[in-house]
Amino acid sequence: MRRRYRGWRRFAGPLQEGGTKFPSSISTRIKENNVVWAKVTESGSFDKALVVFQHWSATARNSLLANYFSRQGVKVIEIAIPYHLERSRPGSLLADYMLSPNLGRTIQSMRQAVPDGRKLTVWLKSEGYEQLSVLGMSLGSWVAGIVAAHDTFVAKASLFLTAGSFAEFVWTGRATRQIPLSLGPAIELIDLRRAWGPFNLENYADRLARPDLDLQIVLARRDKVVLPVLSQHLVKVLKDFRCKVRHSRTQLRPLFYGNATLYLARRVELEALPKTRTLTYFKIACGVS
């Protein structure tokens, strides 16, 4: 275990059915945000666990998803990212402190979200969970991706509605269009790319393309929040990197389902996937047989 996590066992509560909480890695002026809450859905398994990072301004956790995996023998831990759910700023309707025109505060929020998530994965690993997976949606996919890039014991990662450039996601997305408008002419896209460069998943292509990580990327053909062209560029970067440095059995190939295009990076050839509901792909991503 890395030195920075030595204090984790000292304050981590047991992952009991219902939930747990622990102090965040960073202290902010919003006291509610300084405690990390996580909802736990038990499965009876002590070798498979899935950590879920929700989308921006999520107002509830996904009980359908959690219950589904629980029945498949996977413990599910749905963590609250900064300024979301129990960590929300009092009186706010949106998680505007997590993602906003305040570039420094957004950087702080992401630097808070990633170590919070890593604390959880490191603790799960120390408790004996051998197959750890992370799943992130939209904004949460950037957090999950960076966690998977740094914690090499994470075996599987599923990134839904993701892309490479965090700056371009905010600059072009329909849900975040007020942010570039608020930045005005003083800040251009090139400036935003530089400021938020550490959160660009393409910068972690070598780690995300490692042969012992099963990676799933899901993108929607007509998505207006994370534009498909941005997602496809991330896929291209990963595919190019795999072709250069990995053996031929490591693949990244598209699967089509309804309005979504799914890219699975697998170390071995996948068999045909059943054309059922989207939960099937969550199941494949996290290794449920």
C-alpha positions in Angstrom: 0.0 0.0 0.0 1.3 3.5 -0.8 2.5 5.6 2.0 -0.2 8.3 1.4 -2.9 5.7 2.3 -1.5 4.6 5.6 -4.0 6.5 7.6 -6.9 5.1 5.7 -7.5 2.0 7.9 -7.5 4.3 10.9 -10.7 6.1 9.9 -12.4 3.8 7.4 -15.7 2.3 8.7 -16.8 -1.2 7.8 -18.6 -1.5 4.5 -21.9 -2.6 5.9 -25.2 -2.9 4.1 -26.5 0.6 3.8 -23.4 2.6 3.7 -20.3 4.1 5.2 -18.6 7.5 5.5 -15.0 8.7 5.9 -13.2 12.1 5.9 -12.2 13.4 2.5 -8.6 13.9 1.4 -9.1 17.6 1.0 -10.8 20.0 3.4 -13.0 22.7 1.8 -15.1 25.6 3.1 -18.3 23.5 2.7 -18.2 21.2 5.7 -20.8 18.8 4.1 -18.3 18.2 1.3 -15.5 17.2 3.6 -17.1 13.8 4.5 -17.3 11.1 1.8 -20.5 9.1 1.8 -20.8 5.7 0.1 -23.9 3.5 -0.3 -23.1 -0.2 -0.1 -25.2 -2.9 -1.6 -24.1 -6.3 -0.3 -23.8 -9.4 -2.4 -22.4 -12.0 0.0 -19.2 -12.1 -2.1 -15.8 -11.2 -0.6 -13.8 -11.3 -3.9 -15.7 -9.0 -6.3 -16.5 -5.3 -5.8 -17.6 -2.5 -8.0 -17.1 1.2 -7.2 -19.6 3.5 -9.0 -19.1 7.2 -9.7 -22.3 9.0 -10.8 -22.8 11.7 -13.4 -22.7 15.4 -12.8 -25.5 16.8 -10.6 -26.9 13.3 -9.9 -29.7 13.6 -7.3 -29.9 9.9 -6.5 -28.0 6.7 -6.7 -28.8 3.9 -9.1 -30.6 1.2 -7.1 -31.5 -0.7 -10.2 -27.8 -1.0 -11.1 -26.7 -1.8 -7.6 -29.4 -4.5 -7.0 -28.6 -6.1 -10.3 -25.0 -6.6 -9.6 -25.7 -7.6 -6.0 -27.7 -10.5 -7.3 -24.8 -11.5 -9.5 -22.4 -11.7 -6.6 -20.7 -8.3 -6.9 -20.6 -5.9 -3.9 -21.5 -2.4 -5.1 -20.2 0.8 -3.5 -21.8 4.0 -4.9 -19.6 6.8 -3.8 -20.7 10.5 -3.6 -18.3 12.6 -5.6 -17.6 16.2 -4.3 -20.6 18.4 -3.9 -23.1 15.6 -4.8 -25.8 13.9 -2.8 -24.9 14.0 1.0 -22.0 16.3 0.1 -24.1 18.9 -1.6 -23.6 22.6 -0.8 -26.6 23.7 1.3 -29.2 25.5 -0.8 -27.7 24.5 -4.2 -29.8 22.7 -6.8 -26.8 21.8 -8.9 -23.3 20.6 -8.1 -22.0 23.9 -9.4 -18.9 23.8 -7.1 -17.8 20.5 -8.7 -17.8 21.9 -12.2 -17.9 25.6 -12.8 -16.3 28.7 -14.5 -14.1 28.9 -11.4 -11.2 26.9 -12.9 -9.3 26.6 -9.6 -12.3 25.3 -7.7 -13.0 22.7 -10.5 -9.3 21.6 -10.3 -9.6 21.3 -6.5 -12.8 19.3 -6.8 -11.3 16.8 -9.3 -8.2 16.5 -7.1 -10.5 15.7 -4.2 -12.7 13.2 -6.2 -9.8 11.0 -7.4 -8.1 10.5 -4.0 -11.4 9.9 -2.4 -12.1 7.1 -4.9 -8.6 5.7 -4.6 -9.0 5.5 -0.8 -12.0 3.3 -1.3 -10.3 1.0 -3.9 -7.1 0.7 -1.8 -9.2 -0.2 1.3 -11.1 -2.8 -0.7 -7.9 -4.3 -2.0 -6.5 -4.5 1.5 -9.6 -6.3 2.7 -9.0 -9.1 0.2 -11.2 -8.2 -2.8 -9.3 -9.7 -5.7 -11.5 -8.4 -8.6 -12.1 -4.7 -8.3 -14.0 -2.8 -11.0 -14.8 0.9 -11.4 -17.7 2.4 -13.3 -18.2 6.0 -14.1 -20.9 7.9 -16.0 -20.3 11.2 -17.8 -18.4 13.4 -15.3 -17.9 10.3 -13.1 -16.2 8.5 -16.0 -13.2 10.9 -15.8 -12.9 10.2 -12.1 -13.2 6.4 -12.6 -10.8 6.5 -15.6 -8.1 8.3 -13.6 -8.6 6.0 -10.6 -8.2 3.0 -12.9 -5.1 4.5 -14.5 -3.3 5.0 -11.2 -4.5 1.9 -9.3 -3.0 -0.9 -11.3 -4.9 -3.5 -9.2 -8.2 -2.4 -10.7 -9.0 -5.2 -13.1 -12.0 -3.7 -15.0 -13.1 -0.2 -15.9 -16.4 0.8 -17.6 -16.6 4.4 -18.8 -20.0 5.5 -19.9 -20.4 8.7 -22.0 -16.7 9.6 -21.7 -14.1 11.3 -23.8 -10.4 12.3 -23.5 -10.3 16.1 -23.2 -12.1 17.2 -20.0 -11.9 20.8 -21.3 -13.5 20.0 -24.7 -16.3 18.0 -22.9 -17.2 21.1 -20.9 -16.7 23.6 -23.8 -18.9 21.7 -26.3 -21.5 19.9 -24.1 -25.1 21.0 -23.9 -25.3 20.5 -20.2 -22.2 22.7 -19.5 -22.7 25.4 -22.2 -23.1 28.1 -19.5 -19.5 27.6 -18.3 -17.7 28.7 -21.5 -20.2 31.6 -21.8 -19.3 32.7 -18.3 -15.6 32.5 -19.0 -16.1 35.1 -21.7 -13.4 36.2 -24.2 -10.7 36.1 -21.6 -10.5 32.3 -21.6 -10.3 30.4 -24.8 -10.5 26.6 -25.4 -6.8 26.4 -25.7 -6.4 28.0 -22.2 -9.0 25.6 -20.7 -7.2 22.6 -22.2 -4.0 23.8 -20.5 -5.6 24.4 -17.2 -7.5 21.1 -17.0 -4.9 19.1 -18.8 -4.3 16.8 -15.9 -7.8 15.4 -16.3 -7.4 14.5 -20.0 -7.8 10.7 -20.1 -5.7 10.6 -23.3 -2.7 11.6 -21.1 -3.2 8.2 -19.3 -3.5 6.1 -22.5 -0.4 4.1 -21.6 -1.9 3.1 -18.3 -5.5 2.6 -19.5 -4.1 0.4 -22.3 -2.2 -1.9 -20.0 -2.8 -5.6 -20.8 -4.2 -6.5 -17.4 -7.0 -3.9 -17.5 -10.3 -4.8 -19.2 -11.6 -1.5 -20.4 -15.1 -0.7 -21.7 -16.1 2.6 -23.3 -19.7 3.4 -24.1 -20.7 6.4 -26.2 -24.0 7.5 -27.7 -24.3 8.3 -31.4 -26.4 11.4 -30.9 -25.3 12.5 -27.4 -25.2 16.3 -26.9 -23.6 16.2 -23.5 -20.4 14.4 -24.4 -20.1 14.7 -28.2 -19.4 11.4 -30.0 -16.5 12.9 -31.9 -14.7 13.5 -28.6 -15.4 10.0 -27.4 -14.2 8.6 -30.7 -10.9 10.5 -30.5 -10.2 8.8 -27.1 -11.0 5.5 -28.6 -8.6 6.2 -31.5 -5.8 7.2 -29.1 -6.2 4.0 -27.1 -6.4 1.9 -30.3 -3.2 3.5 -31.7 -1.4 3.0 -28.4 -2.4 -0.7 -28.2 -1.2 -1.3 -31.7 2.2 0.2 -31.0 3.0 -1.4 -27.6 0.7 -4.3 -27.0 0.5 -7.8 -28.4 -2.0 -8.5 -31.2 -4.5 -10.2 -28.9 -5.3 -6.9 -27.1 -8.2 -5.5 -28.9 -10.6 -2.5 -28.9 -13.6 -3.2 -31.1 -17.0 -1.5 -31.5 -20.3 -3.0 -30.5 -23.6 -1.4 -31.5 -26.7 -1.3 -29.4 -29.6 1.0 -30.1 -28.3 4.6 -29.7 -25.1 3.5 -28.1 -21.8 2.4 -29.5 -19.8 0.3 -27.2 -16.0 -0.2 -27.3 -14.6 -3.1 -25.3 -10.8 -3.3 -24.8 -10.2 -6.9 -24.0 -7.1 -9.1 -23.8 -8.8 -12.0 -25.5 -11.4 -12.3 -28.3 -15.0 -11.8 -27.1 -17.8 -14.1 -28.0 -21.0 -12.7 -29.5 -22.9 -10.6 -27.0 -26.6 -11.1 -26.5 -28.7 -8.2 -27.7 -30.5 -7.5 -24.5 -30.8 -4.4 -22.3 -28.0 -2.2 -21.4 -27.4 -3.9 -18.0 -25.9 -6.8 -20.0 -23.0 -4.5 -20.9 -22.6 -3.5 -17.3 -22.5 -7.3 -16.5 -19.8 -7.9 -19.2 -17.7 -4.9 -18.1 -17.5 -6.1 -14.5 -16.9 -9.8 -15.2 -20.2 -11.3 -14.1 -20.6 -14.7 -15.8 
